[in-house]
Amino acid sequence: ARGVKKVKKDTRAIHFAALLVKEFGRDNLRKGGGVVDVAGGAGDLAFQLSVRWGIRCTVVDPRGVGVTLTSRHKRLLASRATNSAMITETWCEASPLARQLAREWETFAPARADHVKALFDESLMSDASVAELI
């Protein structure tokens, strides 16, 4: 279609995560267990939601090993930690932006995204251990 900008495959999770936040709001997406990414594969969307937006995400996919960190992901996490460490108490007292970034960045580095290795069907929804995740 004309006028529609095609997004590169390697950045589509970034754009889709931003669209979800824009449409539904970060606070709404953080409610409950967060977001369930059905057929999430390697977890690109889960990574973007968790690290960039601080939204818990669970991948449900019978394939794969869950979220895998690429070198780009590792660089982002390293820069986030470095930048967060640079925000001093004095700076937070003087700057509303510094306070906001410090508050948000301390929640932006989850150790992992949950991965449920199963088909998304009726039996999955009745499994009590999965219900805790989603």
C-alpha positions in Angstrom: 0.0 0.0 0.0 1.2 3.5 -0.8 2.2 5.7 2.1 2.9 2.8 4.4 6.5 2.6 5.5 7.9 -0.9 5.4 9.8 -1.7 8.6 13.0 -3.8 8.5 12.6 -7.3 9.8 15.3 -6.8 12.5 13.6 -3.8 13.9 9.9 -4.8 13.7 9.8 -5.9 17.4 11.0 -2.5 18.4 8.3 -0.8 16.4 5.5 -3.2 17.5 6.4 -2.8 21.2 6.2 1.0 20.7 2.9 0.6 19.0 1.5 -1.5 21.8 2.6 1.1 24.4 1.2 3.9 22.3 -2.2 2.2 21.8 -2.7 0.6 25.2 -0.5 2.6 27.5 2.5 1.3 29.5 0.6 1.3 32.8 -2.2 -0.9 31.3 0.3 -3.3 29.8 2.0 -3.6 33.2 -1.2 -4.7 35.0 -1.6 -8.3 36.1 1.0 -10.6 34.6 1.9 -8.2 31.8 1.8 -9.3 28.2 1.6 -12.8 26.8 3.4 -13.2 23.5 1.9 -16.2 21.7 4.2 -17.8 19.2 6.9 -15.4 20.3 9.8 -17.5 19.0 13.2 -16.1 20.2 11.5 -13.5 22.3 12.3 -10.3 20.4 9.1 -8.6 21.4 9.4 -9.9 25.0 12.9 -8.4 25.2 11.7 -5.0 23.9 8.7 -4.9 26.2 10.8 -6.0 29.2 13.9 -4.0 28.8 12.9 -0.9 26.8 9.4 -0.4 28.4 9.6 -2.2 31.8 6.6 -4.4 30.9 6.7 -8.1 32.1 6.2 -10.4 29.1 5.7 -14.2 28.9 6.5 -16.0 25.6 4.2 -19.0 24.9 5.8 -21.1 22.1 6.3 -24.9 21.8 9.6 -24.3 19.9 12.8 -22.7 20.8 14.6 -22.1 24.1 13.0 -18.7 25.0 14.5 -15.3 24.9 18.0 -15.2 23.5 20.2 -12.2 23.9 21.9 -10.9 20.8 25.0 -8.7 20.8 22.7 -5.7 20.2 20.6 -6.7 23.3 23.7 -7.0 25.4 25.0 -3.6 24.2 21.7 -2.0 25.2 21.7 -3.6 28.6 25.3 -2.5 29.2 24.6 1.1 28.1 21.4 1.2 30.2 23.4 0.1 33.3 26.2 2.6 32.5 23.8 5.5 32.0 21.8 4.5 35.1 25.0 4.5 37.2 25.8 8.1 36.1 22.5 9.5 37.6 23.6 10.8 41.0 21.5 11.8 43.9 22.4 15.5 43.4 21.3 15.3 39.8 18.0 13.7 40.8 17.4 16.5 43.3 17.9 19.1 40.6 16.2 17.4 37.6 12.7 15.9 37.2 14.0 14.1 34.1 16.9 12.5 36.1 14.4 11.3 38.8 12.1 9.8 36.1 15.0 8.0 34.3 16.4 6.7 37.6 13.0 5.4 38.7 12.3 3.7 35.3 15.7 2.3 34.6 15.9 0.5 37.9 13.0 -1.7 36.8 14.2 -2.1 33.2 16.6 -5.0 33.5 14.8 -8.2 34.1 16.9 -11.3 34.4 14.8 -13.1 31.9 11.4 -13.2 30.2 9.3 -16.2 31.1 9.0 -18.9 28.4 6.2 -21.5 28.5 7.2 -24.3 26.1 3.7 -25.4 25.1 0.9 -25.0 22.5 -1.5 -22.2 23.3 -4.7 -24.2 23.7 -7.4 -25.0 26.2 -5.3 -27.4 28.2 -2.7 -24.7 28.7 -5.2 -22.3 30.1 -6.3 -24.9 32.7 -2.7 -25.5 33.9 -2.4 -23.9 37.3 1.4 -23.3 37.0 0.9 -21.5 33.7 -1.9 -19.5 35.2 0.5 -17.9 37.6 2.6 -16.6 34.7 -0.3 -15.4 32.5 
